[in-house]
Amino acid sequence: MNRKQFLQTLGLGAAAMAVESLPGASLLQAAEPQLPAERKPLPKNAERLSFGLQGQEAVVARPVTAIVIGAGARGNVYAAYSKQYPASLRIVGVSDINKVRQQKMAHDYDISAEHQFGDWSEVFRVPKFADAVIISTPDDLHYKPCMKALAMGYHVLLEKPIAQTAKECTDILRQARKYNRIVGVCHVLRYAPYFLALKRVVDDGMIGDIMSMQHLEPIRFHHMAHSYVRGNWHSSKDTTPIILAKACHDLDIIRWILNKPCKKVSAFGSLDFFIKKNEPAGAADRCFDCAVEQKCPFSALKIYVREHRYLYVFDSLPEDRAGKDAKIMEYLRTTDYGRCVFRCDNDQCDHYICNLQFDDNVTASLQMEAMTSYGGRKTRIMGTKGDIVGDMESFTLTDFLTGKKYVWDEDISKLPGYEGHAGGDWGIMKDWVMAVANEDEKYLSSTIDVSVESHVMGFRAEQSRQKNIIIKM
Ligand SMILES: NC(=O)c1ccc[n+]([C@@H]2O[C@H](COP(=O)([O-])OP(=O)(O)OC[C@H]3O[C@@H](n4cnc5c(N)ncnc54)[C@H](O)[C@@H]3O)[C@@H](O)[C@H]2O)c1
């Protein structure tokens, strides 16, 4: 049972949801007593796999110093690592055009006035004053700050997607090589204990040679509405197509697990539901004015006010429930988060299938679905000696010869920061801090060259979908 489920058993569902919604929520976990592991009984002829959870602390001679560029949701998650492990990381500068966020981070991390900046470019108008920058600005503001930071000698932690085109991605790769700097790409799932264990059993040959892989990314209907219909990633042109904006993690996981170059890609998908023609009779521009709001699962009032989901997008919310709800309503009247999901300016696909052929005829499929009630990536891997079925909390490996099952279901609630991408958010921080402190990118699993390759798979998939052709890599 994790902390959220625990709170729910106590009837504190709202608290559980608030925990889910907070940036840097993982910090709250650090102070919590650890909950006992609750595991399902194993089936007959089964054995539990345990590789032991690695701690998240980067043990370094002196704290790495970093500037956060983009003090939004992700910037706060990474900065919070330094609160938990002050001997590993220190945040010494902040840049954000949103004054409230800039000031909050400056206050939270005691950042001196001369190192508080507005636009990202201001950071680079002063001489270098930290080891590294953390770039967590919107997708269209990754390329320029990253190129500039590398040229000035900063190491970089770069949010995904790396950039908006394949060419920009390879430019960043070249720039990192030219200035001999480390770029850690936030493919955080690679650092989650679940995926690390999955990778380990595959690399140990427990299922023989992989023939194929099937991977599902269930977005959840309310997350789709929040991020890809109303929210920051509603426009593929201003950000990246959803196959990158949402699923570059999944392409990267597939490429990483299979450990072979991709040869061909084909993709299908479209935006079919969140469009004007599907609006119900009585709909209005905003949920406030809608006659059928109570009957709509995507209602902004339901998602933000009644369920208190994704509240991290709203700055300066009061603590008390009434004050908080009044402020949320104000945001819903004035921002895109209050708009009818059938009347937004969105163009991201709400269902997407991608077929991939790798070296040695190994095949993989990636399915990304908006219409699910559940989250958590589902993965099946088919090998010559056995197979694996997993759901991001646990996986079961079955050996064809003996019929024996091996179950991985480690209790990750023991890890500080476990709530962020199944432990991956702070897992990457540990490895990135180690890489920067030792000036050695080998500490990183997601080095820039490999990450660029899986991004290119995404750009090619989008080409295939749009042109209705199979693309050779
Ligand atoms: N690794 C992951 O799993 C993961 C998850 C979610 C988002 N992301 C990526 O992280 C990035 C940030 O996402 P987020 O959810 O934190 O968004 P966010 O909107 O919460 O944060 C972005 C911040 O950048 C600031 N900003 C905008 N323009 C700026 C400028 N010119 N100079 C300085 N700051 C500026 C914004 O004011 C905002 O505070 C995106 O690229 C997103 O795709 C990655």
The ligand as an ORCA input file, in Angstrom:
! r2SCAN-3c Opt
* xyz 0 1
  N      10.189     14.242    -17.429
  C       8.881     14.208    -17.333
  O       8.302     13.175    -17.048
  C       8.072     15.449    -17.571
  C       6.783     15.561    -17.021
  C       6.069     16.744    -17.272
  C       6.630     17.737    -18.035
  N       7.871     17.583    -18.577
  C       8.503     18.635    -19.393
  O       9.069     19.591    -18.511
  C       8.988     20.904    -19.087
  C       8.308     21.827    -18.089
  O       7.009     21.333    -17.805
  P       6.205     21.817    -16.515
  O       5.072     20.889    -16.347
  O       7.122     22.039    -15.387
  O       5.638     23.208    -17.046
  P       5.326     24.505    -16.177
  O       4.519     25.374    -17.049
  O       4.803     24.118    -14.857
  O       6.775     25.150    -15.965
  C       7.470     25.834    -16.959
  C       7.963     27.140    -16.359
  O       8.781     27.814    -17.324
  C       8.521     29.203    -17.185
  N       8.929     29.942    -18.379
  C       8.212     30.143    -19.519
  N       8.898     30.920    -20.365
  C      10.079     31.207    -19.768
  C      11.206     31.980    -20.154
  N      11.242     32.643    -21.328
  N      12.253     32.069    -19.304
  C      12.208     31.438    -18.086
  N      11.146     30.711    -17.664
  C      10.100     30.590    -18.492
  C       7.030     29.261    -16.933
  O       6.636     30.494    -16.366
  C       6.819     28.085    -15.995
  O       6.889     28.445    -14.641
  C       8.228     20.740    -20.387
  O       9.119     20.705    -21.465
  C       7.528     19.405    -20.238
  O       7.299     18.759    -21.480
  C       8.592     16.462    -18.339
*
